[in-house]
Amino acid sequence: MVHDDPLAAQVILDSVADGVFTVDRQWRITSFNRAAERITGVSRGEAIGARCCDVFRASICESECALRQTLRSNRPIVNKAVYIIDAADRKIPISISTAILRSADGEIIGGVETFRDLSLVEDLRRELEGRYTCADIIGRSPAMRSVFELLPAVAESDSSVLIHGASGTGKELVARAIHNLSPRKRRRFVAINCGALPDTLLESELFGHRAGAFTDARKDKPGRFAVADGGTILLDEIGDVSPAMQMRLLRVLQERQIEPLGSVDPVPVDVRVIAATHRDLAELVRDGGFREDLYYRINVFRVELPPLRDRREDIPLLVDHFIARFNALQSKDVSGVSDEVMQVLMRAEFKGNARELENTIEHAFVLCRSGLIELRHLPLEIVESSGLAPDITLRGASLSSLEAVHVADALRRHQGNRTAAAAELGIHPTTLRRKLKRLEVELPPGDGRSRRRR
């Protein structure tokens, strides 16, 4: 649309909250509204006549200029997430939209671009992320909030900790959080996967060796316990170590000293021990596969990490976190996921838990350079595991569907007990009943109303 009165047109543009500028066919700026001045920090006088890439310093200017794409394809771009560098060299997140600018007789005379400052949105996202994180662990589910509440007290203690959880639930993240919140945080945190090494190698890795202890031992090598002296050691997958190694570990925990291979002199160590496993150690003890005395030594305090299927309400937070991280690592401008993708992620099995979700987002980043992650960017097996058809179009019902998944998961965790599920969801049981009817949530087998809340 062309206005006959340039002054009136400028007044109209200045009343718009979003930044707006127009360019001619030589990419020279021909108009620049007040919001554009405010967001970029560049005055209208400086901008008019300058090339847009010199004023509007966006992350896509050199390689994927949105206006060039629009003029080339004759298709507008809507709400593309990018960054600009303002006059004070600050990085500002914005969303841009573009369109072709035509004269009264329809001739293409340039382009118009509108942009919205997303700094407030980004600040709110960081505030929410901070509210639902603890030392790089992310979650707002009741199970994860319980873990967050425990960690400071556990960190202050020097007792041994056992972290139990399936693969990919973040056991090492929790161990690092305990270390970083503890008085030992200025010393080393050392992690070793005990289940990945045979006894001979594991013994050398943990306790070190002296020169000449075996054929290839040409010089002394400190073990992980010695390296972690004054700090914390994580013995990951401790449920997979042999009975002989269990005995060696028990002696270290009891006597607080190690014996490097080839040495007859014990070496004192001051190390906080955190053990982690995906196995049920209590059951292994009953079956004779794990020493009872070692079990009680490492199980002074226990942290239970739930699988992702039991905390699906954390998936949107995790998705945002992974997208922000991969954007920074890969210098991309992916703004989020589509409604259909979120539907799939909320319903997918994720047997590998948060690690598998992270891998899914990383896979999508290979195929998606900017904008929203769409279904076509996801691994096929993830889409199939969600039980949703590949051509799902749930944009209008996405929020209700997500709410239904959330409510159904709470009911399943409490074996159908509506009172307990309502308490977890923070709503009255009557409200839950209305939601069940409105969302058409199928109750789990067995009503559960007569069961006591555990």
N, C-alpha and C positions, 0 to 999 in steps of 0.2 A: 504494500500500500504506500502510495506517495502522497504526502500532504503538500498543498499548494503554498502554505506559509511556513518557511523554514523555522522562524522564531516560535510559532505555535507548536511545531513538531518537536523542537528542543524542549519546550516547557513540558510537553507530554512525556517525553523520554526521562526528564529529570524527576518526574513524579513517580517513576517506577522504582521499586525497591531493588530489583536486580540490575547488575551492570549490563549495559548495552553499548555496542559500538558497531559501526558499519565500515566497510572497506570498498575501494573501487577495484577495477580489474588489475591494477598494479599493486594491490595489497597495501595501499596507503589509507590510513584512517581518515574517514570523512565526517564522522560524528562520534561523540564520546560523552555519555551522560554522567550525571553527578555520582551515581552509585558506582560507576566504573572508576571514577576518580578516587572515591573512598576506598574501594577494595584494592586497587593496584597501587595507590599512593602517587599516581602520576596525574598531573593537572591536565585539563582539557587543552590548554594552550600548547603544552609539550606534546600531547598525543596527536592532535590534528596535523595531518600531513606526514607523520612518521610511519614507517613500515610497522605493521601490526606485531611482527615477531620481536621488534625492538622495544615495544611498549608492553605487550601482553606476553610476558615470558613464561610460557606454559611448558609442561613436561613433554608435550606432543608436537611442539612447533617444528622441530627439525625433521621428524620422521613420519608423524601421522597427523598432520594439520587437519583439524576437523572441517574448517572452511574449504580447504582444497578438496577434501573428500566429497563434500556436499556439492560443490561446483562441478566436480568431475562426474558424480553419479546422479546428480539431479535429485538426491534424496536428503532430507533433513536429518540431523543427528539430534537426539533428545537426551538430556540429562546424562551426559558422559562425564564420569568422574576423573578429574585430572588435578594437577597442582600448578600453581604459578609462583613466580618469585616476584615479590612486590618491590617497590622502590627502596625499601629498607633492607633488602636481601632476605626477607623472611619467606618461608615456604607456606603458602596458603592453599588449603584444600578447597576446590570449587567443583561445581557441576556446570557443564556448558551445553547449550543447544544452538544449532545453526540453521540458517535458511538462506535461500537465494534472494537477492535484492533485484527487483525488476523496475524498469521505467514504466510510464503510463501506457506505452504501446507494447509492453511485454518483453522488451529487450533486456537481457541480463546485463546489469551495470555494476554488480559486485555482490557482496554478501553481508549478512547481519549475524552477529553472535551475541547471545545473552548468557550471562554467567551469574551464579549464585554462590555467595560465600558460605562454605560449610564449616567454618572454624568453630562455631557454636555447637554444631552437631558433633564435630570431632571431640570437642571438650567434654560434651555430655557422654559420648561413648567411652572416653578415657575414665571419666568419673564412675560410670557404671562398672567398667572393667575393674577399676580399683576396688569398688565395693564388693565385687564377687571374686576377688583373687587373694591369694596368700602366697607370697614368695614364688610366683610363676605357676601356681596351681590354680586352675580356673573352675568355678562352679558356684551355682546358686541353689542347687538342690539341697534338701534337708540333710542328706547323707554327707555331702561335701562341706556344708556349713558346720556339721558336727566335727569333721576332721579339722577345719580351720580353728575352731574353738579349742581343740585339744593341743594343737601344735606348740603354742607359746609355753604352756606348762611343761610339756614333754621336753622341749628344748632346754629349759632351765635346769632340768634334772640331768644327772650324768648316768642314769640307768640304761641298761640295754633295751633296745626296742625291736620288736618284730613287726614288720609290715607285711600284711597278707593281701594279695589281690591277683587277679588274672593278668596274663601278659598284656601289656599296653595300657594298664590303668594308671601308670605314673608313679610306680614305687620308688624309682630313683629320684624323681622330682620331690617327693615327700621327704626322702632321706636328706637331700640337699637342703630342703627348707628347714628341717630340724637342725642341721649343722649351722646354717646361716643365721638362725635365730638364737643360737646358743653362745655361751661364753667362749667356745672354741672356734668361733667363726674366723679368727685371724690366722688360724693354722690350717693345714691341708685337709681337704675332703678327698678320700681315695675310695674308688669303687672297683670291685672285681666280681666277675661272674663265675662263681664257684662251679657251676654245672657245666661250663664250657671247657674245662681243663681236666686231664687225667691227674691222678694223685701226685705223681712225681713232679709234674710241672707246677701243679697247684701249690705243693709244699714249698718249692723254690720261690714262687711268686709271692706267697704270703709271708714267709719267714726269711727269705734271702739265703745266700750261700757264701761260703768262703772260697778263696782261690784254691783249686785243687780238689774240691769236694767231689767232682766228677770230671769226666774227660774234657768237656768243653769249658769248664769253669776256670778261665785264665786269670780272673781278678775277682775281688769281693763284689758282691751285689747286694744292696739293701732290699729287703722284702717290703711288701705293701704296709705291713704293720709298722716297720721302722720309718717309712716315708710319712705315714700318718701320725707319727708320735706328736702328742699334744693336740691332735685333731680328731677326726672321725673316719672310721672305715665302714664301708657298706659291703656286707657279704651277701651278694645277690644270689638267688636260687640256692640257698643253703640246704634246702630239702633234697638236693641231688648229690650231696657229697657222700663219700664212702664212710663206713663205720670207723675205719682207721683214722681218717681225717677228722671225723667228729671228735675222736678222743684227743687229737692234737689241739683242736680248737678249744675243747673244754679246759685243757691244762692252761692255755693262754688266758682264758677268761678267769680262771681261778687264781692263777699265780701272777698275772699281769707281767709276764716276761716271755720272750721267745727264744728259741735255739736255732740259729741259722744252720743250714746243712754244712757239715764239715767242721762245726764248732762244738766245743765241750763247755763253753762258758755261756750261760743264759744272759740275755740282754733285756733289761727292764724297759717296758713301754707303757706310755700313758695314752691310751686310745679309747675313745667311746665307740662301742660296737653297735651297729644297726644291721640287723639281718632282714632279708626279704625273701619271700617265696610265693609261688602260685599254688603250692601243694598244701594239703591239710596235715600239718605236722602232728596234731593230736592223734589223728588216725594212724599216721606212720608209727608213732610211739606205741599205740595199741598193737600194731602188727609186727613190732620188733624191727622196723626199718629205720628208726631214729632214736638216739639215746635220750632217755627220759631226763637225765640230769642236765644234758646240754639244752634240751627243750626249755626247762625251767630257768636256765641261765639267760637265754636270749629272749624269753617271753616275759620279761619283767613288766613291760608295757606293750600293748598290742594296738596297732592301727589297722583298721579294716578299710580297704578301698573297694567301693562298689563297681561292678562292670557298667559300661556305658548304657546298656539296656535298662538299668535300674535308675538312671539319672538323665533321661532323655531331655529334660528341661534345660540341661547344660549344653546341649548341642549347638543352639544358636550362638551362645557366648563363645564356645570353642571355635566355631566357624569364623566368627569375626576376628578372633585372636590369630588364627592361622592365616587368614587373608591379609591382615595387617603385617604379619611377619614376612610372608612371601612377597608382598608388595615391596617391602624394604629390601629384602635379599635380592630380588630379581629386577628391581627398578621398574615395576609395572604399575598400572592404575586400575586394578580390578576393584570394582566398587561394592561387590557383594554377590549374593546368589539369587536366582529367580525364585518365585513362589513355588514352582514345580520342583526345583532342586531341593528347596528346604523340605518339601513334603517327602521326597525320597530319603533325604538324610535323617529325618525324624523317624522314619519307619524301617530303615535298613538294619540288618542284623548286627554289623560291626563286631564280629567275633574277636577281632584284634583290638577292640575298644578305641580309646582316644588316639592311639598310634595309627590305627587303620583309618580313622577319620582324617587325621593329618595327612596321611599318604593320599587319600582321596582328593583332598584340596590341592595337594602338590601336583597330582596327576592333572587336575583341571587347569592348573596354571600353565602347564605345558601347551595346552590347546587354546587357552583364553588369554589374550594379551591385555584387554581392557574391558570396561563395562561390567555386565553381569555374567556370572557363570551360569550357563544353560545346561539342560539335560545332556546335550550332545558332548559336553566336556567331561562328563562323569564316566568312570569305568563301568562297563556294561554289567558286571557282576553286582555292583552296588545297586544299580537300578533294579535288577532282577530280584535281589534279596529284599527289596522294599515291598514286593508284592503288588506294586502299582504298575499299570500299563505304561509302556514307553511314551504314549501320546497323551498322558494325563494333562488336563487343562483345568487346574483347580484354583485359578487366580482369585475368583470371587469367594471361594470357600476356604481359603488357606488358613485364616486365623481360627475358624471353627474346627477345622481338621486338626490343627496343632493342639488346640485345647482338648479335643477328644482323645488324642494320643496321651496327653499329659494326665488326664483324669483316669483313663484306662490303666496306665502304668501304676498310678497310686493305688488303685483298687487291687491290681495284681500283687503289688508288694505286700498288701495287708490281707491277702487271701479272700478278698471280697468283703471285708469288714468295712461298711460304709462310714461308721463313726470314726474309725481310725484313719481312713483315707481322707475324710473331710478335715480332720485335725491336721494332718500333714499338709493338705492344700490350703489351710488357713481359712476355711469357709464353714458355715453351719451345715449340719447334715441335711436340713431341709433344702438349702441351696444346692447341695450336691445332688439330691434327688431330682430337682428341676433340671440340672445340667444333664443328668443321665438321660432324661426323657428328651430334652431338646437336642442333644448331640447324638442320640441313638447309640449310646455306648453299650456294647454287649458285656454283661456281667461275667466274671470268671466262674468256672464250675464251682458250685457250692455257694450259698448266699453269704456266709461268713458273719451274719449279723449277730449270731449267738456266741461267737468266739470272743474271748477277752483280748483286749489289746495288749500286745506284748511289750 
